[in-house]
Each structure stands twice: as C-alpha cells, then as structure tokens.
C-alpha cells in the first residue's frame, strides 16, 4: 500500500485496520486509545502523529517507510528571496 500525501494516509487507516481483521474497539486496545479515537483518526477528525501512524502500521503487520521528495522545487527557491 503506497501513501503519497497526509490526507491519503487518513483515508487509508480504516482500510488497513479492516484488512487486518480488527474492530475499532479491538484496535483501540492494541493502539492504547479509545475506539472513539480510532474513529476520529479514520475520519480525519484528529490528525495522526508519525509515532501513532508507525504503531498503527506495525499492529496491522506492515512496515512503513517515508520518502522525502521536493514536490515543487521552484516554490522552495521563492521562499529564499
């Protein structure tokens, strides 16, 4: 599963949890949060931290890697002026 933007990560959290066979309650226990917090992450009501995302991915049996790439090199040059 490849995520390209922060918002696409939020949209995929539920799919990843369901693919792993967890209910929100079960997953919340493993993640150390309430089922309501799981729902908030999945609906993008609450932004997920990198640390929580890493734990989410690990609980689901996946590895996570992050690539840092310039999305628009020209925009970075404008900031220096």
N, C-alpha and C positions, 0 to 999 in steps of 0.2 A: 504494500500500500504506500503510495507516494503522496506527500502533502506538499503543497507549494506555497501556501500563504497561511497566516494565522487564522483567518476566517475559515479556510477549508479544513484546518485541524479541528475546529469546534464542530463543524458539520459531520466529521467522521467519528467522533468519540462514541456515539451511540452504536454505530455500525461495528466498531471494533469490540465494544463490550458484548453486543449480541452475538457476534461471531464466536466469541469465547464462551458463550453459554451462561452469562451471569445476569441475574435480575439487578435492578438498581439497588435494592437492599443488600443483596449478597456482595455486590461490587463495592458499595459504600463501606461495608465492614472491612473488606480487604484493603481498601484505599485509606481507611481511617477517617471517613467523613460520613455524614448522613446521606440517606437516599435522596433527600431534597437537594443536597449539594451536588450529587451526581447529576440529577436532572438539570440543575442550573448550569453546570458545565456543558452538558449536551445541547442545551438550548441557547448557549452563548449568553446567558443571563449574567454569568460570572466568568471572567477571563481566567484561564488556567495558567498556572506558572509552569516554567520549564521543568522544575523539580516534580511537580504533580503530574505533568504530562509524561515524564520519564517513568514514574511509578505506574501510571495507568497502562502504558505500553508494556512494561515488564509483567504486570499482573496478567495481561492478555496473552503473554507468551511471545512477544515480539521484541525486536531490538529497535533502537531509534538512533538515527544519525542526523546531524544538522549540517547543511551546506550553506555557507555564507557567500552570496554572489551579489555583485552590483546589479541592481535592477535597471538603473538608468545612470550610467557613468557621467553624463553631461550634467545631471542635476547636482552631483557632488561638487563639480567644478564651480557651479554658480554660488554655492554656499561659501566658498573661499574668497569671493570677491567682495 
